[in-house]
Amino acid sequence: MSDKLSDLHKRRKLLFYKYEKLLDKADTGPSWLSKDSVAQIICEALHHRDRNIYELYAYCVMSNHVHVVFKMLKKNTPKTPAVTKMLQNFKSFTALKAN
């Protein structure tokens, strides 16, 4: 790798590290997901819908948000709603259960 590319790569890694550290800090706003009981509700709900509504590839529950990688199995049928509706239902269900 040339010196220029190596330097660019190092700067990108440093920038990525700084953003990750900032996101992990989560010192403002709600952090309900840091409670094990609430995080468990999220995990169970994600797995419950796996292979029914979507194919779940990966997820990460953080203190103030969740990352999910999935593929919808069918589009806009009564059993498998559109992504936005599915996420709305998921958030409503987990919020009610957590409360």
C-alpha positions as CSV (number, residue, x, y, z in Angstrom):
1,M,0.0,0.0,0.0
2,S,1.3,3.4,-0.9
3,D,2.1,5.9,1.9
4,K,-0.8,8.1,0.8
5,L,-3.3,5.2,1.0
6,S,-1.8,4.0,4.3
7,D,-2.2,7.5,5.8
8,L,-5.8,7.7,4.5
9,H,-6.6,4.3,5.9
10,K,-5.2,5.3,9.3
11,R,-7.2,8.5,9.4
12,R,-10.4,6.6,8.5
13,K,-9.8,4.1,11.2
14,L,-9.2,6.9,13.8
15,L,-12.4,8.7,12.7
16,F,-14.4,5.4,12.9
17,Y,-13.0,4.8,16.3
18,K,-14.0,8.3,17.5
19,Y,-17.6,7.8,16.2
20,E,-17.9,4.4,17.8
21,K,-16.6,5.7,21.1
22,L,-19.1,8.6,20.9
23,L,-22.0,6.3,20.2
24,D,-21.0,3.8,22.9
25,K,-20.8,6.6,25.4
26,A,-24.6,7.4,25.2
27,D,-24.4,9.9,28.1
28,T,-27.5,11.8,26.8
29,G,-31.0,10.6,26.1
30,P,-32.7,7.4,27.2
31,S,-30.7,4.3,27.7
32,W,-33.3,1.8,28.6
33,L,-31.7,-0.9,26.4
34,S,-28.8,-1.1,28.8
35,K,-31.1,-2.9,31.2
36,D,-30.7,-6.6,30.7
37,S,-34.5,-7.3,31.0
38,V,-35.3,-4.7,28.3
39,A,-32.5,-5.9,26.0
40,Q,-33.8,-9.5,26.4
41,I,-37.3,-8.4,25.3
42,I,-35.7,-7.0,22.1
43,C,-33.7,-10.1,21.4
44,E,-36.7,-12.4,22.0
45,A,-38.9,-10.3,19.7
46,L,-36.3,-10.3,17.0
47,H,-35.9,-14.1,17.1
48,H,-39.7,-14.6,17.3
49,R,-40.2,-12.9,13.9
50,D,-37.1,-14.7,12.3
51,R,-38.1,-17.0,9.4
52,N,-41.7,-15.9,9.7
53,I,-41.6,-12.2,8.6
54,Y,-37.9,-11.8,7.8
55,E,-34.6,-13.7,7.7
56,L,-32.5,-12.4,10.5
57,Y,-28.8,-12.1,9.7
58,A,-27.4,-10.1,12.6
59,Y,-28.3,-7.6,15.3
60,C,-26.6,-5.5,18.0
61,V,-28.5,-4.1,21.0
62,M,-26.8,-1.0,22.3
63,S,-27.8,1.2,25.2
64,N,-29.8,3.6,23.2
65,H,-30.5,1.9,19.9
66,V,-30.5,-1.3,18.0
67,H,-28.9,-2.3,14.7
68,V,-30.6,-5.1,12.7
69,V,-29.6,-6.7,9.4
70,F,-32.4,-8.8,7.9
71,K,-34.2,-9.6,4.6
72,M,-38.0,-9.5,4.3
73,L,-39.4,-12.8,3.2
74,K,-42.4,-11.5,1.3
75,K,-43.6,-8.1,0.3
76,N,-46.8,-6.4,1.5
77,T,-48.9,-9.4,2.3
78,P,-51.2,-9.5,5.3
79,K,-48.9,-12.0,7.1
80,T,-45.7,-10.0,6.3
81,P,-46.2,-6.2,6.3
82,A,-44.0,-3.7,4.6
83,V,-40.7,-2.9,6.4
84,T,-41.9,0.4,7.9
85,K,-45.1,-1.2,9.2
86,M,-43.2,-4.2,10.5
87,L,-40.7,-2.0,12.4
88,Q,-43.6,0.1,13.8
89,N,-45.3,-3.0,15.1
90,F,-42.0,-4.3,16.5
91,K,-41.3,-1.1,18.3
92,S,-44.8,-0.9,19.7
93,F,-44.8,-4.5,20.9
94,T,-41.4,-4.2,22.6
95,A,-42.2,-0.8,24.2
96,L,-45.4,-2.1,25.7
97,K,-43.7,-5.3,26.9
98,A,-40.8,-3.4,28.4
99,N,-43.1,-1.0,30.2
